[in-house]
Amino acid sequence: MSKKTAYLILTPGIVLLLFFLMLPLVSIIWPTFYDGGLTFNSYLVFFQDSYNLAILFRTIKISLIVTIIGIGFGVPTAYYIANSPKKWRGLLMSLTLFPLLTNSVVRSFAWINILGRNGIINTALLSTGLISEPLTLLYTEFAIIMGSFYLFLPVMIISLVGTFENIDTEIMEAAETLGANRLAAFVKVILPLSIPGIIVGSILVFTGTLTAYTTPQLLGGNRNMMMSTFLYQNAMALGDWQSASVIALIMIVTTLLVMKGFNTVAAKLDKRGEKYA
């Protein structure tokens, strides 16, 4: 296929992206930089407000925690699924995908029943006498982390299963033959080879947690606001589209910086120094 033909095939997609994605984005963000002249006043106002900074740092912190926990649980789970017999692999993948078929609102309400004052956890702890009064689990950062982790863990697992399936099982056998135990072989051989899947999965989980609205709103409430709920509040409740546009751009830039950070870490771990996202 010639380059001219390839460009002709790509042209409709590029036009659609420019028209339906880039132009609306520019039309929303441009007023935050232009007010009779080039200005950054809207962003200076945002970063000078300690309340805004607290929401930004909380969002980044929770997103990173969910991503790290997702890696911790997703890697061994995905490795187990990838190395399971074919007759069980399909079933395990179906069970992994099943939560994604349920609306996020329904899943968040399920966590309300689990974490509430009269929820499953408090009821169980009270009945065993471990606590004398219900714990405050709902409308906390902990609740947001648990809900987001449950929401995006399948995404991490799916990203990693394909990576592990493409790693030759004989590599593990070769490492064990050379004297490494199974754990050392996994950590020193298999894990570095799975970095592309980990990076992709981490970016999907981080951006998903960063931009999710339903879970933080239902499980965190207004006392633990995140950037997504803050954006919604400014745009829909207050009608302040200028501030909402500022928040949107900050979220985009934060995502790009984190992607760059993930690639930097991956380049240090993988001596090939490849970029994965």
DABEL-V715581 format. One record per residue. OMEGA is omega in degrees with one decimal (NA if undefined). NEAR is the number of other ideal C-beta (glycine too) atoms within 12 Angstrom. D_CENTER is the distance of its C-alpha to the mean C-alpha in whole Angstrom. Layout:
omega=(OMEGA:OMEGA)
near=(NEAR:NEAR)
d_center=(D_CENTER:D_CENTER)
This chain:
omega=(-179.5:179.1:-179.7:178.7:179.3:178.9:178.9:179.6:-178.3:-174.4:179.7:178.9:179.4:178.8:179.5:178.5:-179.8:-173.9:-173.9:-178.3:-172.4:-177.8:175.9:-179.6:179.3:-178.6:178.9:-173.3:-175.3:179.2:178.7:179.4:-173.4:175.9:-173.6:179.9:-178.7:-177.9:175.9:-174.4:-178.9:-178.6:176.2:178.4:-179.7:-174.0:176.3:-179.0:-178.2:178.3:178.1:-179.8:178.8:178.5:179.5:-178.7:177.5:-179.3:179.4:-179.2:-178.7:179.3:178.7:179.4:179.3:179.6:-179.5:178.0:178.5:176.5:-178.0:179.4:-174.5:-177.2:-179.8:179.3:-179.8:179.4:178.8:179.8:-177.1:-177.8:176.0:174.7:-175.4:-177.6:178.3:-174.6:179.6:179.3:-179.8:177.3:177.7:178.3:178.1:-177.5:-173.9:178.9:-179.4:179.4:179.9:-179.6:-178.0:177.7:179.7:-179.8:178.1:177.1:176.2:178.5:174.6:177.5:180.0:-171.2:-176.2:-179.3:176.9:-177.4:-175.1:-176.2:-179.4:178.6:-179.7:-179.4:178.4:-178.5:178.8:178.5:-179.5:176.9:-179.3:176.7:-175.1:176.4:175.9:-178.8:-178.8:-178.0:176.3:174.8:177.9:-180.0:178.8:-179.7:-179.0:179.8:180.0:177.7:178.7:-176.8:-170.5:176.7:177.4:179.3:178.2:-178.0:-178.9:179.5:-174.8:-176.7:179.9:178.6:-179.7:179.1:-178.9:177.0:-177.9:179.9:180.0:177.7:177.0:179.5:179.4:179.1:179.3:178.0:-178.9:172.6:-179.8:172.8:-172.6:-179.7:-179.9:179.0:179.9:-175.5:-173.0:-176.4:-173.8:-176.4:177.1:179.3:-178.7:-177.3:178.5:178.8:179.2:-179.4:179.9:179.3:-180.0:179.8:179.3:-179.8:-179.0:-178.9:177.6:178.6:-178.6:-173.1:-178.3:-180.0:-172.3:-175.8:178.2:-178.3:-176.8:-174.9:-178.6:-178.7:-178.3:-179.3:179.9:-176.0:174.7:-173.7:-179.1:179.0:176.4:177.2:-179.5:-179.5:-179.3:-175.7:-170.6:-177.5:-176.5:-178.8:-179.0:-176.4:177.1:179.2:179.1:178.5:176.4:179.4:-179.3:-179.4:178.4:177.7:178.8:-179.5:178.2:178.8:179.8:179.3:178.5:176.2:177.3:178.5:177.8:178.9:178.8:177.8:-179.9:-179.8:178.7:-179.9:-179.9:-174.8:176.6:174.9:-177.7:173.3:-173.2:-180.0:NA)
near=(9:8:9:10:10:12:14:14:13:16:14:13:15:16:15:13:15:16:15:14:16:16:15:15:19:18:17:24:26:19:22:30:21:17:13:8:8:12:17:17:20:31:23:14:19:32:20:13:18:11:16:27:18:20:36:30:21:30:41:28:25:41:40:26:26:42:40:25:26:38:37:21:25:38:33:24:28:39:32:22:31:34:23:21:12:13:8:15:21:15:15:25:25:16:20:29:19:14:23:23:13:16:15:28:19:20:30:32:22:24:35:29:22:26:34:25:21:19:25:20:27:24:20:16:20:18:12:11:9:14:17:10:12:21:23:20:30:32:24:23:30:25:34:42:37:33:44:46:35:34:37:41:37:35:35:42:37:32:37:43:34:20:30:36:23:16:30:16:20:13:23:28:16:16:26:20:13:14:11:19:15:17:16:16:26:26:20:20:26:36:30:26:32:37:34:30:37:39:35:32:41:42:36:37:44:41:33:35:48:46:31:40:32:28:40:44:33:33:44:39:22:17:20:30:32:44:44:36:35:39:38:27:25:26:22:16:17:15:12:21:22:28:32:30:29:35:41:33:28:33:35:23:21:30:29:19:19:29:26:19:22:34:26:19:24:30:21:15:23:23:11:14:14:18:19:28:28)
d_center=(37:38:36:38:37:33:33:35:32:29:31:30:26:27:29:26:23:26:27:24:21:23:26:24:22:25:27:24:24:27:29:27:29:32:34:38:37:34:32:29:30:27:25:27:28:24:24:27:26:25:24:21:20:20:17:15:15:14:11:10:12:10:6:8:10:7:6:10:11:9:11:14:14:13:15:18:17:17:20:22:21:22:25:26:29:29:30:28:25:25:25:22:20:21:20:17:16:18:16:14:18:18:17:14:17:19:17:16:20:20:18:21:24:22:22:25:28:30:27:27:26:28:31:31:31:34:36:36:37:34:34:36:34:30:27:25:22:21:20:19:16:16:16:13:11:13:12:8:9:11:9:7:9:11:9:9:12:13:12:14:17:18:18:20:23:24:25:28:29:32:30:30:33:35:33:34:38:38:37:34:33:30:27:28:28:25:24:26:26:23:20:21:22:18:16:16:14:12:11:10:8:6:6:5:2:3:4:4:4:6:8:9:12:14:13:13:16:18:17:17:20:21:22:18:17:14:14:13:16:18:18:19:22:23:23:24:26:28:28:27:25:26:24:21:21:21:18:17:18:16:13:13:15:13:10:13:14:11:11:15:14:13:16:18:17:17:21:22:21:22:26:26:23:22:19:16:14)
